[in-house]
Amino acid sequence: MSWTGGAEYDTSSQLADEVARSTGVVLAGRGWYEVASADEGGAVAGIYGGAWSGPVLVLTHHPERLASDATVEAVSDLGTALARAEELADGRAVSIFGADVARQVLALGRLDEIVVQIVPLILGDGVRLFGEAPAPQFKLARSSVGTSGTLTDIRFRVAGPR
């Protein structure tokens, strides 16, 4: 994710600002946490370009490995993580960071929308949002499209299983 910090790709946009304002808590995967910690000088500091602060839950099989990071709360199972995230969000949005966590939440039918930011860059590596494992099909309804500089934002509402 180090490309997001460069001046060449400004990832700020009206949609990103709106999502940041509506987010009450971030539920993230361990992979996101590791990359963000290394690339952004601390996972929590770089969220929404540093414009957001709030509780961050990290879903991990090894919560003891995050015990020294007071900026996050480690949670070891998805059901507990979702319940805790909804509690901490206090009626605001729970934003999901990390493809694997998003895939799991979608499979449970608990994902309301997907926000995609497209930049003119082919990464060539990373975790696929819709990986190799068989997954149920979901219908998406496009709710908005916007551009900001070279960035294209697309917001989809999860319309339900196909």
ChimeraX attribute file (.defattr): number of C-alpha atoms within 10 A of each C-alpha:
attribute: neighborCount
match mode: 1-to-1
recipient: residues
	/A:1	12
	/A:2	10
	/A:3	13
	/A:4	16
	/A:5	14
	/A:6	9
	/A:7	8
	/A:8	9
	/A:9	15
	/A:10	16
	/A:11	22
	/A:12	15
	/A:13	17
	/A:14	12
	/A:15	21
	/A:16	17
	/A:17	14
	/A:18	10
	/A:19	16
	/A:20	19
	/A:21	14
	/A:22	15
	/A:23	19
	/A:24	23
	/A:25	25
	/A:26	23
	/A:27	26
	/A:28	25
	/A:29	21
	/A:30	21
	/A:31	18
	/A:32	18
	/A:33	23
	/A:34	12
	/A:35	15
	/A:36	19
	/A:37	15
	/A:38	12
	/A:39	16
	/A:40	18
	/A:41	11
	/A:42	16
	/A:43	19
	/A:44	21
	/A:45	16
	/A:46	18
	/A:47	18
	/A:48	16
	/A:49	17
	/A:50	10
	/A:51	11
	/A:52	16
	/A:53	16
	/A:54	15
	/A:55	16
	/A:56	24
	/A:57	25
	/A:58	25
	/A:59	24
	/A:60	20
	/A:61	12
	/A:62	12
	/A:63	14
	/A:64	11
	/A:65	10
	/A:66	17
	/A:67	12
	/A:68	8
	/A:69	11
	/A:70	8
	/A:71	16
	/A:72	20
	/A:73	17
	/A:74	25
	/A:75	23
	/A:76	14
	/A:77	12
	/A:78	16
	/A:79	12
	/A:80	12
	/A:81	20
	/A:82	18
	/A:83	11
	/A:84	16
	/A:85	22
	/A:86	17
	/A:87	14
	/A:88	19
	/A:89	19
	/A:90	11
	/A:91	11
	/A:92	14
	/A:93	19
	/A:94	23
	/A:95	23
	/A:96	21
	/A:97	20
	/A:98	20
	/A:99	19
	/A:100	20
	/A:101	21
	/A:102	21
	/A:103	18
	/A:104	16
	/A:105	17
	/A:106	21
	/A:107	15
	/A:108	12
	/A:109	14
	/A:110	13
	/A:111	19
	/A:112	15
	/A:113	17
	/A:114	19
	/A:115	18
	/A:116	14
	/A:117	18
	/A:118	14
	/A:119	15
	/A:120	9
	/A:121	8
	/A:122	7
	/A:123	8
	/A:124	5
	/A:125	6
	/A:126	8
	/A:127	11
	/A:128	11
	/A:129	13
	/A:130	15
	/A:131	11
	/A:132	7
	/A:133	6
	/A:134	7
	/A:135	12
	/A:136	12
	/A:137	12
	/A:138	14
	/A:139	12
	/A:140	17
	/A:141	14
	/A:142	15
	/A:143	13
	/A:144	12
	/A:145	14
	/A:146	13
	/A:147	14
	/A:148	13
	/A:149	11
	/A:150	12
	/A:151	16
	/A:152	17
	/A:153	19
	/A:154	16
	/A:155	18
	/A:156	17
	/A:157	16
	/A:158	19
	/A:159	14
	/A:160	15
	/A:161	12
	/A:162	8
